């Protein structure tokens, strides 16, 4: 994970077509619909 090495405090997110939100190691895997909802309503932090 080269990005994680350059930005160690960054939140790692994968937007996917999965049905459920999950976490794998330090990576948040977020369904696309939930990601867009979070982005527009609450903001991704």
HELIX and SHEET records of a PDB file:
HELIX    1   1 UNK A    2  UNK A    6  1                                   5    
HELIX    2   2 UNK A   32  UNK A   41  1                                  10    
SHEET    1   A 3 UNK A  12  UNK A  16  0                                        
SHEET    2   A 3 UNK A  27  UNK A  31  1                                        
SHEET    3   A 3 UNK A  22  UNK A  24 -1                                        
END                                                                             
